[in-house]
């Protein structure tokens, strides 16, 4: 675990960082795959990251080609 990670100040727990209470959007969070609100449920995509938008576009293009 990173030394600078503080589980009590995790931006994924802040409801204002979720669009429609479902999609995590926080441009200040540098992680592409932050943990979900309940960490045992896995990870989510940070749609505030330009890399995430590119990843979703590539995924949709691949799905369309298959």
MARVO-827609 format. One record per atom (N, C-alpha, C): residue in three letters; x, y, z. Coordinates in steps of 0.02 Angstrom, whole numbers, plus 50000, padded with zeros to 5 digits. Each point is the difference from the previous one (the first is absolute). Layout:
N
ALAXYZ
...
This chain:
66
UNK500424994150000
UNK499585005950000
UNK500455006250000
UNK499785005249966
UNK500395006249997
UNK500015003350068
UNK500555003550013
UNK500075003550063
UNK499535006050005
UNK499875003349943
UNK499595006050001
UNK499244998649995
UNK499814993749997
UNK499304998349996
UNK499675000250068
UNK499465003850005
UNK499635000750063
UNK499294997449989
UNK499834994150025
UNK499334997249987
UNK499445004250028
UNK500155004450048
UNK499475004250029
UNK499895006449959
UNK500445001349952
UNK499935005949958
UNK499994997949927
UNK499704994449985
UNK499984997349933
UNK499455003549959
UNK500185003049942
UNK499505003649961
UNK499454995549971
UNK500124993449998
UNK499474995649974
UNK499424999450048
UNK500095002150061
UNK499454999650049
UNK499575006350000
UNK500205005149963
UNK499635006349998
UNK499474999649945
UNK499385000850019
UNK499434999449953
UNK500025005449946
UNK500315005750013
UNK500025005349950
UNK500454998249941
UNK500404994750006
UNK500434997849944
UNK499654994949955
UNK499374998950010
UNK499634995149960
UNK499465003649960
UNK500004998749935
UNK499495002849955
UNK499434994949997
UNK499405002350011
UNK499404995750002
UNK500084994550053
UNK500415001450050
UNK500114995450056
UNK500284993349977
UNK500274999749939
UNK500254993749973
UNK500705000649971
UNK500125005249960
UNK500635000749964
UNK500485004550040
UNK500584997350016
UNK500505003850038
UNK500345004949953
UNK499985006450018
UNK500305005449960
UNK500385004750046
UNK500664999549999
UNK500415004450041
UNK500655001449963
UNK500055005849965
UNK500615001549963
UNK500615001050045
UNK499905001350064
UNK500565000950046
UNK500304993450024
UNK499644994549990
UNK500244993450019
UNK500384997149940
UNK500634998650009
UNK500434997849944
UNK499914992649984
UNK499644996350041
UNK499924992849988
UNK499504998749944
UNK500184995649954
UNK499544998149947
UNK499474995150026
UNK500214995450043
UNK499554995150030
UNK500015000650076
UNK499635004650028
UNK499965000550073
UNK499534994650027
UNK500074998250064
UNK499544995050029
UNK499295002750004
UNK499524995449998
UNK499305002150008
UNK499885002250072
UNK499415002650012
UNK499845002350068
UNK500064994350050
UNK499814994149980
UNK500104994050041
UNK500584996249967
UNK500605000750027
UNK500604997449966
UNK499994992649981
UNK499644995850037
UNK499984992849982
UNK499624998849935
UNK499645005149975
UNK499624999349938
UNK500435001349939
UNK500645001950009
UNK500455000949944
UNK500175007349988
UNK500105001749935
UNK500205006749981
UNK499505002949952
UNK500055006549992
UNK499595003649952
UNK500455004349956
UNK499725002949949
UNK500395004449955
UNK499895007250022
UNK500545003850002
UNK499965007250015
UNK499895003749934
UNK499385001949987
UNK499835003449937
UNK500275007149997
UNK500315002450053
UNK500315006650000
UNK500704999849969
UNK500244994149986
UNK500664999149969
UNK499934999549924
UNK500415003749962
UNK499974999449927
UNK500154992949976
UNK500424996450038
UNK500164993149982
UNK499384995550003
UNK499565001450047
UNK499394996050007
UNK499545000949941
UNK499935006249976
UNK499585001349943
UNK500274996349939
UNK500665000449991
UNK500324996449944
UNK499894992550007
UNK500064997350059
UNK499904992950012
UNK499284997949983
UNK499525004050019
UNK499304998449985
UNK499865000449925
UNK500285005049966
UNK499905000749928
UNK500304994049964
UNK500604998050019
UNK500324994149969
UNK499594993850013
UNK499754999250061
UNK499594994250018
UNK499374999849957
UNK499675005649991
UNK499385000249960
UNK500164998549927
UNK500555002549974
UNK500194998649930
UNK500134992649991
UNK500364996950047
UNK500144992849996
UNK499344996150003
UNK499545001950043
UNK499364996650003
UNK499615000649935
UNK500045005849969
UNK499645001049936
UNK500304995849944
UNK500644998850003
UNK500334996149948
UNK499904992550007
UNK499814997850059
UNK499924992850012
UNK499314997749981
